[in-house]
């Protein structure tokens, strides 16, 4: 039997500000998913959260991009949004870009990562969920997990992994996808995914038999909405062991913090801090960016877990180093490299500022008179 694992996330209201999620929202969403489990639509589910994002982990047999499953997630988010509005939480329903479901939540705001596979005799899975960052946050760790033998010893010593992996890389601006085979085309892969603003890894497959190993959400809200509506807070599913990287190899890339885009107002670079579930409450300058790791064993579609994989003192140094790097970046304030470069600011207030200054220049030169509209500053 093929099992589908769907992870769908959205921010439908922050508590307090953008820092966390009120338990009442998770309870409201859980009621909707529980009804679906009772009816047989779902095999199992878990409702988790990181920062102000709610994440649904769902197992079923309907395949990826199934309308019923996506509608279920949409209804659960709407139920949570109702509670958010009742509690007057910040940004209630902000990731739901429409009032009407259109058949698939992709393109409607929520982030989606799904994979379909036949369960192995033992099926360990790690699901990463991040807040205050974007889909390209997974580029570096996915490269290290599936292509870097210095991180993943199995690439060298495990015969079932020795032939390498195929990476599907998405150009988020054009929608074009590229298949890159490693290790032969490793330099080509790095040439693409080092450009984190434009290229993001969408999925990874084992070359030996085409078995899927990882899949990431790739939705960028600003490209969908045409304006700044917050960062994208991606999710990532990774299968572990028996022909895939071991659990320890999957977690290892996060033991050394690296910089990602996001943080305050989605406009700053900051270190991605691996934290246990109870520390997934970014508050300093709305950050720094956080990532949690939920481990599950699948048993006939049942979710055995989650186990909090970063709740381990072995990651204390990574958290300490992330705090140090956060101090270094905060020293720059609004200046680059802390603030994102100009080409990344197209969905913020910066284009309006430039337009107004150009009009001002024309006024000083006597070319024309500009009518100032104060409301324009706050769109």
N, C-alpha and C positions, 0 to 999 in steps of 0.2 A: 504493500500500500504506500502510495506517495503521500507525504505530509507537506503541507504548506505552512511556513512560519512567516507571519506578517507582523512587522513592528511599525506602528503608525503613531506619530507624535504631533502635539500642537500646544501652543501657549494660549490658553483661554482665560487667563486672569492671574495676576501676581499677588503674593502675600508676603511681605509688605513691599510695595513697589514691584520691582522685577526680581526680588531675591528668593522667593520660595513659592510653594503651592499649598493652599489651604486643604486640610484633610477632607473637608466637606465636598470639594470638587472631585477628589478621587473616589469618594463613596458614591457620589451621584453617577459617575461614569461606570463604576463597578456594577451598579444595579442593572444598567443596560446590558453590559456584557454577560452578566450572570443569567439573564433571561435568554440570551442567545445560546449560551451553553446548555441550558435546560431544554431548549427547543431542538438542539442538535446541530445548529449552525456552526458552533465552535466546538472543538474537542476540549480546549482548555484556554485559559487566559491568565495574565497577570497585569496589574496596573502599577506602574512605577513612576517616579518623577525625579527630575534633576533640575534644581533651581525652580523656575516658574513654568517648566514644561511638563506636561503629562504624557507618558509613554504607554501605549497599549502593546503588549506582547500577546499574540493570538496564534493558536494552532487550529488547522482545519484541513479539509480535503477539497477545497474549491479552486485551488490554483492561484497564481499571482494575478493581480489586477482584476479580481472578482468584484462585480458590482455590489453584490449582497454584503460582502465583507467590508468594502469601503463605505457603503451606506451605514452599516452598523457602527463603524468608527465615527462617522460624521454625526450620527444621532447621539452617540455617547458624548462627543465633544459639545454638542448643542445642549445636552442635559447639564454638563458641567458649567457651560457658559451661563445658563439660567441661574445656577447657584452663585456664580461669580458676580453676576449683576445684583442679585439679592443681597450679597455681602458687600457690594460696592468695591470689589477688588479692582486693582489697577489693570487697565488694558483688557477688560473683559471681552473675550471673543476675538482678540486682535489677529490671530492667525487664520480665522475663517473669513476668507475674502469674498464670500457670497452668502446670500440668504437661502439659496436653493441648491440642493445637491444635483450634480450634473453627470453622475454615473461613475466617477472616479475622483478621489480626493487629490490626485496629482494635478497640480495647476490651480488648486483651490486654497492653498495655504499650508496644510499639514505636510510634514515630511514622511516619506514612506521608504521602507526597505523590506523586500520580500524575497524568499527563495523557496523552491519546491524540490524535494529530494526523497529518496527511499531511505528510511532510517537504517543505520548500521547496527550491529549487535550492541554497540555502546555509542551513543550520540551526544558527546559533550559540546556545548555551544556557549560562547561568550558574546553578550550583547553590550556594546558600548553606547552610552547616551551622553551627549555633551550639551552644555549651556553656555551662552555668550560667545559663540563661534559659528563657523560656516562649514559646509561639506568638505572643503579642501583640508580641513583639520585632519582627515584620515589619510591624506596622501603619504606623509612620511611614515606613520606606523604601518600602513599596509605594505609599503615598499620594504620595510625592515622585516615584517612578518613573513612575506612570501618571496622575497628576492635577495635579501642580504644574509649571506651565510655567517657573518660576524654576529648577527642577532639570532638566526635560526640554524642551529647546527644540523637539523634534520635535512636541510638542502644538500648537505655534503654526505652525511652518513646513513640516511634513510633511503633505501632503494625505491620506495614508493613515491618519494618526492624529488628524486634526483633529476628527473626530466624537466622540472621547473613548472612554472605557472603562466597562464595567459591573463593579462590585465586588460580590462575594458576601460578606456579613458574617455570621458565626456568633455567636449568643448561646450561649456555652459552658455556661451554667447551665440553659437551657431547651431547647437544641437547635434553636431557631427560626433560620431564615436569612432575610436581607433582601437584596434586589437594589437597589443604589443606582447611579444613572447619573450620571457626571460628564462635563462640568463643571456641568450644571444643578443637580444635587443635592449639590454638593460640601460645603455646610454641613451637610447631613444626614449625609453620610459622616463628617465630622469629629466631629459630635455623638456618633456611635456609637463610632468607633475610638479616640477619646481616652480612653475608659474601658477601659484595657488589662486590667483584671482580669476583665472580663466579655465584651467583644467582641473578636473577632479576624477579620482578613480571611482568607477561605478560598480564594478564587480571583478572578482578574481576566480579563475577556473583552473583546475588541475589539468595540465596538458596531456598527461598519460591517458586519461579516459574522458575528459571534458566535464568532470564532476565539479559542481559549484562549491567554492570554498568560502567566499565572502561576498557580501553585497551591502552597499551603502546608500543612504538617502542622498539625493543630489539636488533637491529643490532649493532654489535661491529666491527668497520672497521678493526681493527688489526687482528681479527680472520678471516675475509673475505680475506684480502689482504696478510696476512702472514708477514706483516711488519708494522712499525709505519707509519700511514698516517693521523694522527690527531685524535681528540676525536670524539665522536659519536653524541653529541648534540641532545638528545632525545626529542620526543613529547609524549604527554599524553592526551587522551580524557576522560572526566568524565561527566556522566549524573547526573543531580541534581534534588532534590525535589521529592515528591510523590513516596516514597518507596526507594529513594536514599538519600544520605546526602544532606543537604541544601547547598546552594551556600556558605554561611558563614562558614559552617563546612568543605567544600572542600578547602577553601582558608586558613583556620586557621593554618594548619601545617607550612605554609611559614612565619608566623608571628614571628617564632623563628628560626633564621638561623642555619643550620646544615652543617657539612662538607661533601663534595663530592669529588670524584676523577676527575681530569681534569686540569683546569687552564693552566698555561704555558706549551706548548709542550705536553699537555695531560699527564703530569708526576708529578703533584703536587696535594695535598689536599688543598681545600679552601672552604670558606663559600658560600652557594648558596644564592645570593642576589635577593629578589623579587623587580622588577622594573617596572615602566610604560614603554610603548612602546618607548617613546622618550629618555629613559635612557638605552636602550638595546644596549649599545656601549662599551663593555668591553675593556679597554685600559691599566689599571694599571697591569703591568706584564701579559698583555693580559687577564686581568680579573678584579676582581674576577668573578667566574662563575655567570651567570645571568639567571633568569627565568621570563618570562612574562605570563600573564593569559588573554586569549581572551575569553570573554563571548558572547555567541550567543543564540538567541531563534530560533528554527526551526519552520517554518510554511509551511507545504506541501513541504518540502525540501529546501525552501528558507532560506538563512542565514540572519537573522535579527541581525545586528551587523557588526563588533565586538565592544564590550564595553571593555575598558581597565580596568580590574578588580583590578590591583595593583596601579592604579592612584588614590591613597587614602592616606591622611596623617596618617591614622591608621597604615600604613606600614612604616612610617618614622623611627620609633624606630628599626624595623628589619633591615633597611638599615644601620642605624648608628651602630648597633651591628655587622653587617656583616663587616663593615669597620674596627671596632676594632679587630674582629677575624682575618681579613686579615693581620693586622699589627702583631699580635701575630705569625701567621704562617710565614710571610715573614722574621721575625727575625731569623728563622732557615736556611734561604738560601737554599742551595742544600742538607742540612741534613734532614733526617727523623725526625719528622713525616710529614714535609711539602712535601718533595719529596716522591713519592710512594715507597713502599718496593721493594726489588730486584726482587721478583717473578712477579711483575707488570711491570718490565722494560725490558721484553724479546724482545720487538719489537723496542727497542731504540738502541743506540750505545753501551750500556753496554756489551753485549755479545762479540762484537768485541774487546773492550778494554781488557776484561778478556783473550781472545784468544791470543792477542798480548803479554800480560804480561806473559802468560804461555810460549810462545815461547822465550821471553826474558830470563826467568829463565833457559830454556834449553840451551840457548846460553852461559850463565854465567857458567853453569856446563860443557860446552864443548860437549854437546850432539849433537847439529846440528846448522847450520847457517840458519838464516831466511832472506829472501828477503823482505825488507820493501816496501810496496806499498802505497804511500801517498793517492791515490784515494780511498782506502778502508775506510779511515776515514770519507769520505763524502758521502757514499752510502745512 
